[in-house]
Amino acid sequence: MTVELQVAQGWLTVCELSALTPGRGVAALLPDGSQAAVFVDRAGRPYAIGNQDPFTGAHVLSRGLVGTAGGRPFVASPLLKQRFDLESGRCLDDEETAVRTYPVRTAATS
């Protein structure tokens, strides 16, 4: 199984699902030069958000700590610790801030 993100050009294969460790993220360079932070939860569900921390400008969200709040998965920035919902991209600590989310799917490898 591979993890794929939907980008402007279509579905982009990022990596094998087995290469992801639950609770840890990886950064992926996208065709437009931006970066995505890709995560998988313990149930094997993948998530992808923008990797740039909007509070510092650093591309570090893939290095953040993963957890849940109210049943919602989030990643906490490793710098200032703001939490970003992995499904919506919304910052749980600042209602006016959000990061981009990417449609993500797993696909069978041929």
The first five atom37 places (N, CA, C, CB, O) and aatype in JSON, in Angstrom:
{
  "aatype": [12, 16, 19, 6, 10, 5, 19, 0, 5, 7, 17, 10, 16, 19, 4, 6, 10, 15, 0, 10, 16, 14, 7, 1, 7, 19, 0, 0, 10, 10, 14, 3, 7, 15, 5, 0, 0, 19, 13, 19, 3, 1, 0, 7, 1, 14, 18, 0, 9, 7, 2, 5, 3, 14, 13, 16, 7, 0, 8, 19, 10, 15, 1, 7, 10, 19, 7, 16, 0, 7, 7, 1, 14, 13, 19, 0, 15, 14, 10, 10, 11, 5, 1, 13, 3, 10, 6, 15, 7, 1, 4, 10, 3, 3, 6, 6, 16, 0, 19, 1, 16, 18, 14, 19, 1, 16, 0, 0, 16, 15],
  "atom_mask": [
    [1, 1, 1, 1, 1],
    [1, 1, 1, 1, 1],
    [1, 1, 1, 1, 1],
    [1, 1, 1, 1, 1],
    [1, 1, 1, 1, 1],
    [1, 1, 1, 1, 1],
    [1, 1, 1, 1, 1],
    [1, 1, 1, 1, 1],
    [1, 1, 1, 1, 1],
    [1, 1, 1, 0, 1],
    [1, 1, 1, 1, 1],
    [1, 1, 1, 1, 1],
    [1, 1, 1, 1, 1],
    [1, 1, 1, 1, 1],
    [1, 1, 1, 1, 1],
    [1, 1, 1, 1, 1],
    [1, 1, 1, 1, 1],
    [1, 1, 1, 1, 1],
    [1, 1, 1, 1, 1],
    [1, 1, 1, 1, 1],
    [1, 1, 1, 1, 1],
    [1, 1, 1, 1, 1],
    [1, 1, 1, 0, 1],
    [1, 1, 1, 1, 1],
    [1, 1, 1, 0, 1],
    [1, 1, 1, 1, 1],
    [1, 1, 1, 1, 1],
    [1, 1, 1, 1, 1],
    [1, 1, 1, 1, 1],
    [1, 1, 1, 1, 1],
    [1, 1, 1, 1, 1],
    [1, 1, 1, 1, 1],
    [1, 1, 1, 0, 1],
    [1, 1, 1, 1, 1],
    [1, 1, 1, 1, 1],
    [1, 1, 1, 1, 1],
    [1, 1, 1, 1, 1],
    [1, 1, 1, 1, 1],
    [1, 1, 1, 1, 1],
    [1, 1, 1, 1, 1],
    [1, 1, 1, 1, 1],
    [1, 1, 1, 1, 1],
    [1, 1, 1, 1, 1],
    [1, 1, 1, 0, 1],
    [1, 1, 1, 1, 1],
    [1, 1, 1, 1, 1],
    [1, 1, 1, 1, 1],
    [1, 1, 1, 1, 1],
    [1, 1, 1, 1, 1],
    [1, 1, 1, 0, 1],
    [1, 1, 1, 1, 1],
    [1, 1, 1, 1, 1],
    [1, 1, 1, 1, 1],
    [1, 1, 1, 1, 1],
    [1, 1, 1, 1, 1],
    [1, 1, 1, 1, 1],
    [1, 1, 1, 0, 1],
    [1, 1, 1, 1, 1],
    [1, 1, 1, 1, 1],
    [1, 1, 1, 1, 1],
    [1, 1, 1, 1, 1],
    [1, 1, 1, 1, 1],
    [1, 1, 1, 1, 1],
    [1, 1, 1, 0, 1],
    [1, 1, 1, 1, 1],
    [1, 1, 1, 1, 1],
    [1, 1, 1, 0, 1],
    [1, 1, 1, 1, 1],
    [1, 1, 1, 1, 1],
    [1, 1, 1, 0, 1],
    [1, 1, 1, 0, 1],
    [1, 1, 1, 1, 1],
    [1, 1, 1, 1, 1],
    [1, 1, 1, 1, 1],
    [1, 1, 1, 1, 1],
    [1, 1, 1, 1, 1],
    [1, 1, 1, 1, 1],
    [1, 1, 1, 1, 1],
    [1, 1, 1, 1, 1],
    [1, 1, 1, 1, 1],
    [1, 1, 1, 1, 1],
    [1, 1, 1, 1, 1],
    [1, 1, 1, 1, 1],
    [1, 1, 1, 1, 1],
    [1, 1, 1, 1, 1],
    [1, 1, 1, 1, 1],
    [1, 1, 1, 1, 1],
    [1, 1, 1, 1, 1],
    [1, 1, 1, 0, 1],
    [1, 1, 1, 1, 1],
    [1, 1, 1, 1, 1],
    [1, 1, 1, 1, 1],
    [1, 1, 1, 1, 1],
    [1, 1, 1, 1, 1],
    [1, 1, 1, 1, 1],
    [1, 1, 1, 1, 1],
    [1, 1, 1, 1, 1],
    [1, 1, 1, 1, 1],
    [1, 1, 1, 1, 1],
    [1, 1, 1, 1, 1],
    [1, 1, 1, 1, 1],
    [1, 1, 1, 1, 1],
    [1, 1, 1, 1, 1],
    [1, 1, 1, 1, 1],
    [1, 1, 1, 1, 1],
    [1, 1, 1, 1, 1],
    [1, 1, 1, 1, 1],
    [1, 1, 1, 1, 1],
    [1, 1, 1, 1, 1],
    [1, 1, 1, 1, 1]
  ],
  "atom_positions": [
    [[0.85, -1.19, 0.0], [0.0, 0.0, 0.0], [0.89, 1.25, 0.0], [-0.96, 0.0, 1.23], [1.88, 1.33, 0.72]],
    [[0.5, 2.2, -0.83], [1.21, 3.47, -0.86], [0.31, 4.57, -0.31], [1.68, 3.81, -2.29], [-0.92, 4.45, -0.31]],
    [[0.94, 5.65, 0.15], [0.22, 6.83, 0.6], [0.32, 7.86, -0.53], [0.81, 7.4, 1.96], [1.41, 8.15, -1.03]],
    [[-0.84, 8.4, -0.93], [-0.89, 9.36, -2.02], [-1.61, 10.63, -1.56], [-1.59, 8.76, -3.24], [-2.59, 10.57, -0.83]],
    [[-1.09, 11.78, -2.02], [-1.7, 13.08, -1.74], [-2.26, 13.64, -3.03], [-0.69, 14.07, -1.11], [-1.68, 13.46, -4.1]],
    [[-3.41, 14.32, -2.93], [-3.95, 14.97, -4.11], [-3.36, 16.37, -4.21], [-5.5, 15.03, -4.06], [-3.51, 17.2, -3.32]],
    [[-2.68, 16.61, -5.33], [-2.09, 17.91, -5.63], [-2.69, 18.38, -6.95], [-0.51, 17.84, -5.71], [-3.49, 17.66, -7.55]],
    [[-2.32, 19.56, -7.4], [-2.91, 20.13, -8.63], [-2.79, 19.2, -9.83], [-2.25, 21.45, -8.95], [-3.68, 19.18, -10.68]],
    [[-1.7, 18.44, -9.9], [-1.46, 17.57, -11.05], [-2.16, 16.22, -10.92], [0.02, 17.36, -11.22], [-2.11, 15.42, -11.86]],
    [[-2.81, 15.93, -9.81], [-3.46, 14.64, -9.58], [-2.94, 14.01, -8.31], [0.0, 0.0, 0.0], [-2.53, 14.71, -7.39]],
    [[-2.95, 12.69, -8.25], [-2.5, 11.97, -7.06], [-1.0, 11.74, -7.12], [-3.25, 10.63, -6.92], [-0.48, 11.22, -8.11]],
    [[-0.31, 12.13, -6.07], [1.14, 12.01, -5.96], [1.48, 10.94, -4.92], [1.79, 13.37, -5.57], [1.05, 11.04, -3.77]],
    [[2.23, 9.93, -5.32], [2.67, 8.9, -4.38], [3.78, 9.48, -3.51], [3.17, 7.63, -5.13], [4.77, 10.01, -4.01]],
    [[3.6, 9.38, -2.19], [4.57, 9.92, -1.24], [5.51, 8.82, -0.75], [3.86, 10.58, -0.05], [6.73, 8.98, -0.8]],
    [[4.94, 7.71, -0.28], [5.76, 6.63, 0.27], [4.9, 5.4, 0.49], [6.43, 7.06, 1.6], [3.68, 5.43, 0.3]],
    [[5.53, 4.33, 0.88], [4.81, 3.13, 1.29], [4.18, 3.4, 2.66], [5.76, 1.87, 1.33], [4.8, 4.03, 3.52]],
    [[2.96, 2.93, 2.86], [2.3, 3.09, 4.15], [3.14, 2.48, 5.26], [0.9, 2.44, 4.13], [3.19, 3.01, 6.37]],
    [[3.8, 1.37, 4.98], [4.63, 0.69, 5.99], [5.85, 1.51, 6.4], [5.08, -0.65, 5.46], [6.47, 1.21, 7.42]],
    [[6.2, 2.53, 5.63], [7.34, 3.39, 5.97], [6.99, 4.42, 7.04], [7.86, 4.09, 4.73], [7.87, 5.04, 7.62]],
    [[5.69, 4.61, 7.28], [5.25, 5.58, 8.28], [5.08, 4.91, 9.63], [3.94, 6.25, 7.84], [4.57, 3.8, 9.73]],
    [[5.5, 5.6, 10.68], [5.37, 5.13, 12.05], [4.23, 5.9, 12.72], [6.71, 5.3, 12.84], [4.25, 7.13, 12.72]],
    [[3.24, 5.2, 13.28], [2.16, 5.92, 13.96], [2.71, 6.9, 15.0], [1.21, 4.92, 14.63], [3.59, 6.57, 15.8]],
    [[2.17, 8.12, 14.96], [2.59, 9.14, 15.91], [3.79, 9.96, 15.47], [0.0, 0.0, 0.0], [4.17, 10.9, 16.17]],
    [[4.38, 9.62, 14.34], [5.52, 10.38, 13.82], [5.22, 10.81, 12.4], [6.83, 9.54, 13.88], [4.56, 10.1, 11.65]],
    [[5.71, 11.97, 12.04], [5.47, 12.49, 10.7], [6.68, 12.43, 9.81], [0.0, 0.0, 0.0], [7.81, 12.23, 10.27]],
    [[6.43, 12.6, 8.52], [7.49, 12.74, 7.53], [7.14, 13.95, 6.67], [7.65, 11.45, 6.65], [5.97, 14.28, 6.5]],
    [[8.16, 14.6, 6.15], [7.96, 15.73, 5.25], [8.05, 15.24, 3.81], [9.0, 16.86, 5.52], [8.87, 14.37, 3.49]],
    [[7.21, 15.79, 2.96], [7.22, 15.45, 1.54], [7.33, 16.74, 0.74], [5.94, 14.64, 1.14], [6.57, 17.68, 0.97]],
    [[8.27, 16.77, -0.21], [8.41, 17.9, -1.11], [7.43, 17.7, -2.26], [9.88, 18.04, -1.64], [7.44, 16.66, -2.91]],
    [[6.59, 18.69, -2.5], [5.55, 18.59, -3.52], [6.02, 19.23, -4.83], [4.25, 19.25, -3.03], [6.95, 20.04, -4.82]],
    [[5.38, 18.88, -5.95], [5.82, 19.4, -7.25], [5.88, 20.93, -7.35], [4.9, 18.9, -8.31], [6.69, 21.46, -8.11]],
    [[5.04, 21.64, -6.59], [5.05, 23.1, -6.66], [6.1, 23.73, -5.74], [3.68, 23.63, -6.29], [6.19, 24.95, -5.64]],
    [[6.9, 22.89, -5.07], [7.95, 23.39, -4.18], [7.52, 23.53, -2.74], [0.0, 0.0, 0.0], [8.36, 23.78, -1.87]],
    [[6.23, 23.38, -2.46], [5.77, 23.43, -1.07], [6.03, 22.09, -0.4], [4.26, 23.8, -0.99], [6.47, 21.14, -1.05]],
    [[5.75, 22.03, 0.89], [5.98, 20.8, 1.65], [4.7, 20.38, 2.36], [7.12, 20.98, 2.66], [3.9, 21.22, 2.78]],
    [[4.52, 19.08, 2.49], [3.42, 18.52, 3.27], [4.01, 17.71, 4.41], [2.48, 17.64, 2.39], [5.09, 17.13, 4.28]],
    [[3.31, 17.69, 5.53], [3.64, 16.83, 6.66], [2.65, 15.68, 6.62], [3.59, 17.61, 8.05], [1.44, 15.89, 6.66]],
    [[3.16, 14.46, 6.55], [2.31, 13.27, 6.39], [2.41, 12.42, 7.66], [2.74, 12.45, 5.13], [3.5, 12.17, 8.17]],
    [[1.25, 11.99, 8.14], [1.16, 11.22, 9.38], [0.27, 10.01, 9.16], [0.63, 12.09, 10.54], [-0.53, 9.99, 8.22]],
    [[0.4, 9.02, 10.01], [-0.54, 7.89, 10.04], [-0.86, 7.63, 11.52], [0.07, 6.6, 9.34], [0.01, 7.69, 12.38]],
    [[-2.15, 7.34, 11.77], [-2.51, 7.05, 13.16], [-2.37, 5.55, 13.44], [-3.96, 7.52, 13.46], [-2.03, 4.78, 12.55]],
    [[-2.65, 5.16, 14.65], [-2.47, 3.75, 15.04], [-3.41, 2.81, 14.29], [-2.69, 3.59, 16.53], [-3.14, 1.61, 14.19]],
    [[-4.51, 3.34, 13.77], [-5.45, 2.53, 12.99], [-5.03, 2.43, 11.52], [-6.84, 3.12, 13.09], [-5.67, 1.73, 10.74]],
    [[-3.94, 3.13, 11.16], [-3.46, 3.09, 9.78], [-4.05, 4.15, 8.88], [0.0, 0.0, 0.0], [-3.83, 4.12, 7.67]],
    [[-4.79, 5.11, 9.44], [-5.39, 6.18, 8.65], [-4.35, 7.29, 8.42], [-6.66, 6.75, 9.35], [-3.77, 7.8, 9.38]],
    [[-4.12, 7.66, 7.15], [-3.14, 8.72, 6.87], [-3.77, 10.11, 6.9], [-2.5, 8.47, 5.51], [-4.97, 10.28, 6.66]],
    [[-2.93, 11.1, 7.19], [-3.32, 12.51, 7.19], [-2.19, 13.3, 6.53], [-3.61, 13.03, 8.66], [-1.03, 12.89, 6.57]],
    [[-2.54, 14.43, 5.94], [-1.51, 15.31, 5.38], [-1.93, 16.76, 5.54], [-1.26, 14.98, 3.87], [-3.05, 17.15, 5.2]],
    [[-1.01, 17.56, 6.07], [-1.22, 18.99, 6.23], [0.02, 19.71, 5.72], [-1.5, 19.37, 7.73], [1.05, 19.07, 5.47]],
    [[-0.07, 21.02, 5.55], [1.11, 21.8, 5.2], [2.17, 21.67, 6.28], [0.0, 0.0, 0.0], [1.85, 21.6, 7.46]],
    [[3.41, 21.63, 5.87], [4.5, 21.44, 6.84], [4.98, 22.74, 7.47], [5.67, 20.76, 6.16], [5.74, 22.71, 8.44]],
    [[4.55, 23.89, 6.95], [5.03, 25.18, 7.47], [4.22, 25.63, 8.67], [4.98, 26.25, 6.37], [2.99, 25.74, 8.61]],
    [[4.9, 25.88, 9.77], [4.29, 26.42, 10.97], [3.93, 27.88, 10.7], [5.24, 26.29, 12.22], [4.83, 28.68, 10.45]],
    [[2.64, 28.25, 10.72], [2.27, 29.62, 10.39], [2.72, 30.66, 11.42], [0.8, 29.7, 10.23], [2.72, 31.85, 11.13]],
    [[3.09, 30.22, 12.61], [3.51, 31.17, 13.64], [4.99, 31.53, 13.53], [3.24, 30.59, 15.01], [5.39, 32.62, 13.93]],
    [[5.8, 30.63, 12.99], [7.25, 30.89, 12.9], [7.76, 30.92, 11.46], [8.01, 29.84, 13.67], [8.82, 31.47, 11.19]],
    [[7.0, 30.33, 10.54], [7.45, 30.24, 9.15], [8.36, 29.06, 8.88], [0.0, 0.0, 0.0], [8.73, 28.81, 7.73]],
    [[8.73, 28.33, 9.91], [9.64, 27.19, 9.75], [8.85, 25.96, 9.26], [10.36, 26.86, 11.09], [7.7, 25.76, 9.64]],
    [[9.49, 25.17, 8.43], [8.87, 23.94, 7.91], [9.18, 22.79, 8.86], [9.39, 23.63, 6.45], [10.11, 22.01, 8.64]],
    [[8.38, 22.69, 9.92], [8.69, 21.74, 11.01], [7.52, 20.92, 11.52], [9.27, 22.49, 12.15], [7.71, 20.1, 12.42]],
    [[6.32, 21.1, 10.98], [5.18, 20.4, 11.57], [5.32, 18.89, 11.48], [3.9, 20.83, 10.89], [4.76, 18.18, 12.31]],
    [[6.05, 18.39, 10.51], [6.26, 16.94, 10.4], [7.05, 16.4, 11.59], [6.99, 16.6, 9.1], [7.05, 15.19, 11.84]],
    [[7.72, 17.27, 12.32], [8.5, 16.87, 13.5], [7.74, 17.04, 14.8], [9.78, 17.65, 13.56], [8.29, 16.85, 15.88]],
    [[6.46, 17.41, 14.7], [5.67, 17.7, 15.89], [5.19, 16.45, 16.61], [0.0, 0.0, 0.0], [5.34, 15.33, 16.13]],
    [[4.62, 16.69, 17.78], [4.07, 15.62, 18.61], [2.61, 15.39, 18.25], [4.22, 15.95, 20.12], [1.84, 16.35, 18.17]],
    [[2.24, 14.14, 18.02], [0.88, 13.79, 17.64], [0.08, 13.37, 18.87], [0.87, 12.66, 16.57], [0.6, 12.67, 19.74]],
    [[-1.16, 13.8, 18.93], [-2.04, 13.43, 20.03], [-3.48, 13.56, 19.62], [0.0, 0.0, 0.0], [-3.78, 13.7, 18.43]],
    [[-4.39, 13.52, 20.59], [-5.81, 13.74, 20.33], [-6.37, 14.69, 21.37], [-6.59, 12.4, 20.35], [-5.92, 14.74, 22.51]],
    [[-7.35, 15.46, 20.93], [-8.07, 16.38, 21.82], [-9.54, 16.29, 21.45], [-7.54, 17.88, 21.7], [-9.92, 16.59, 20.32]],
    [[-10.36, 15.87, 22.39], [-11.78, 15.71, 22.12], [-12.04, 14.7, 21.01], [0.0, 0.0, 0.0], [-13.0, 14.84, 20.25]],
    [[-11.2, 13.7, 20.92], [-11.35, 12.67, 19.9], [-10.82, 13.06, 18.53], [0.0, 0.0, 0.0], [-10.94, 12.27, 17.59]],
    [[-10.24, 14.23, 18.4], [-9.71, 14.71, 17.12], [-8.19, 14.6, 17.13], [-10.16, 16.18, 16.86], [-7.55, 15.01, 18.09]],
    [[-7.61, 14.06, 16.06], [-6.15, 13.95, 15.99], [-5.54, 15.32, 15.7], [-5.73, 12.94, 14.9], [-6.08, 16.11, 14.93]],
    [[-4.4, 15.59, 16.33], [-3.69, 16.85, 16.1], [-2.19, 16.6, 16.12], [-4.08, 17.91, 17.16], [-1.72, 15.56, 16.58]],
    [[-1.47, 17.59, 15.6], [-0.01, 17.62, 15.76], [0.32, 18.95, 16.43], [0.73, 17.47, 14.37], [-0.22, 19.99, 16.07]],
    [[1.22, 18.91, 17.42], [1.67, 20.11, 18.11], [3.01, 20.52, 17.5], [1.79, 19.87, 19.65], [3.93, 19.71, 17.41]],
    [[3.1, 21.77, 17.11], [4.35, 22.26, 16.53], [5.5, 22.05, 17.52], [4.22, 23.76, 16.15], [5.34, 22.29, 18.71]],
    [[6.66, 21.6, 17.02], [7.78, 21.39, 17.92], [8.4, 22.7, 18.43], [8.84, 20.57, 17.23], [9.23, 22.68, 19.34]],
    [[8.01, 23.84, 17.84], [8.6, 25.1, 18.26], [7.8, 25.79, 19.35], [8.74, 26.01, 17.08], [8.27, 25.91, 20.48]],
    [[6.6, 26.24, 19.03], [5.8, 27.0, 20.0], [4.64, 26.2, 20.57], [5.28, 28.26, 19.37], [3.88, 26.71, 21.39]],
    [[4.49, 24.95, 20.13], [3.52, 23.98, 20.67], [2.07, 24.22, 20.3], [3.63, 23.96, 22.13], [1.19, 23.59, 20.89]],
    [[1.76, 25.12, 19.34], [0.38, 25.24, 18.9], [-0.04, 23.92, 18.27], [0.21, 26.42, 17.91], [0.75, 23.26, 17.6]],
    [[-1.31, 23.55, 18.49], [-1.83, 22.27, 18.0], [-2.69, 22.5, 16.76], [-2.65, 21.57, 19.1], [-3.53, 23.4, 16.71]],
    [[-2.46, 21.64, 15.74], [-3.2, 21.74, 14.48], [-3.97, 20.45, 14.24], [-2.24, 22.04, 13.3], [-3.4, 19.36, 14.26]],
    [[-5.28, 20.59, 14.03], [-6.16, 19.45, 13.75], [-5.71, 18.81, 12.44], [-7.67, 19.9, 13.68], [-5.59, 19.49, 11.43]],
    [[-5.45, 17.51, 12.46], [-4.96, 16.82, 11.27], [-6.05, 16.62, 10.21], [-4.38, 15.49, 11.65], [-5.73, 16.35, 9.06]],
    [[-7.31, 16.75, 10.58], [-8.39, 16.61, 9.6], [-8.77, 17.93, 8.95], [-9.6, 16.0, 10.25], [-9.01, 17.98, 7.75]],
    [[-8.83, 19.0, 9.73], [-9.28, 20.29, 9.2], [-8.16, 21.3, 8.99], [-10.3, 20.89, 10.13], [-8.33, 22.26, 8.24]],
    [[-7.01, 21.1, 9.64], [-5.91, 22.06, 9.58], [-6.06, 23.22, 10.55], [0.0, 0.0, 0.0], [-5.14, 24.03, 10.7]],
    [[-7.2, 23.31, 11.22], [-7.48, 24.42, 12.15], [-6.56, 24.36, 13.36], [-8.94, 24.39, 12.6], [-6.31, 23.29, 13.91]],
    [[-6.07, 25.52, 13.76], [-5.26, 25.6, 14.97], [-6.2, 25.54, 16.17], [-4.4, 26.91, 14.99], [-7.14, 26.32, 16.27]],
    [[-5.94, 24.61, 17.07], [-6.79, 24.44, 18.25], [-6.53, 25.5, 19.31], [-6.58, 23.07, 18.84], [-7.29, 25.63, 20.27]],
    [[-5.45, 26.26, 19.13], [-5.07, 27.27, 20.12], [-5.27, 28.7, 19.63], [-3.64, 27.07, 20.51], [-5.07, 29.64, 20.4]],
    [[-5.65, 28.87, 18.37], [-5.86, 30.19, 17.79], [-6.87, 30.02, 16.66], [-4.51, 30.83, 17.28], [-6.5, 29.59, 15.56]],
    [[-8.13, 30.35, 16.91], [-9.21, 30.1, 15.96], [-9.01, 30.76, 14.61], [-10.49, 30.57, 16.55], [-9.63, 30.34, 13.63]],
    [[-8.18, 31.78, 14.52], [-8.01, 32.51, 13.27], [-6.88, 31.96, 12.4], [-7.76, 33.96, 13.55], [-6.59, 32.5, 11.34]],
    [[-6.24, 30.88, 12.85], [-5.09, 30.34, 12.13], [-5.36, 28.9, 11.72], [-3.82, 30.42, 12.99], [-5.99, 28.13, 12.45]],
    [[-4.89, 28.55, 10.54], [-5.03, 27.18, 10.05], [-3.89, 26.9, 9.08], [-6.42, 26.97, 9.36], [-3.25, 27.81, 8.57]],
    [[-3.65, 25.62, 8.84], [-2.7, 25.2, 7.82], [-3.49, 24.44, 6.75], [-1.56, 24.3, 8.43], [-4.6, 23.97, 6.99]],
    [[-2.91, 24.34, 5.6], [-3.54, 23.63, 4.49], [-3.65, 22.14, 4.8], [-2.75, 23.85, 3.19], [-2.77, 21.56, 5.44]],
    [[-4.72, 21.53, 4.36], [-4.86, 20.09, 4.43], [-4.85, 19.53, 3.01], [-6.16, 19.67, 5.19], [-5.21, 20.23, 2.06]],
    [[-4.45, 18.29, 2.88], [-4.43, 17.64, 1.56], [-5.3, 16.39, 1.61], [-2.98, 17.27, 1.15], [-5.24, 15.63, 2.57]],
    [[-6.11, 16.18, 0.57], [-6.79, 14.89, 0.48], [-5.71, 13.8, 0.4], [-7.75, 14.84, -0.78], [-4.72, 13.93, -0.33]],
    [[-5.9, 12.74, 1.13], [-4.89, 11.67, 1.18], [-5.61, 10.33, 1.1], [-4.02, 11.75, 2.49], [-6.73, 10.18, 1.59]],
    [[-4.96, 9.38, 0.46], [-5.54, 8.05, 0.34], [-4.43, 7.01, 0.34], [-6.41, 7.93, -0.94], [-3.26, 7.33, 0.13]],
    [[-4.81, 5.78, 0.57], [-3.88, 4.69, 0.39], [-4.3, 3.95, -0.88], [-3.85, 3.73, 1.64], [-5.48, 3.87, -1.2]],
    [[-3.34, 3.43, -1.57], [-3.61, 2.72, -2.81], [-2.76, 1.44, -2.85], [-3.31, 3.62, -4.05], [-1.63, 1.4, -2.38]],
    [[-3.33, 0.43, -3.42], [-2.59, -0.84, -3.57], [-1.45, -0.64, -4.56], [-3.52, -2.0, -4.04], [-1.62, 0.01, -5.59]],
    [[-0.31, -1.21, -4.23], [0.82, -1.15, -5.16], [0.67, -2.26, -6.2], [2.18, -1.28, -4.41], [0.22, -3.36, -5.9]],
    [[1.06, -1.92, -7.43], [0.92, -2.94, -8.48], [2.11, -3.83, -8.6], [0.65, -2.3, -9.79], [2.13, -4.73, -9.44]]
  ]
}
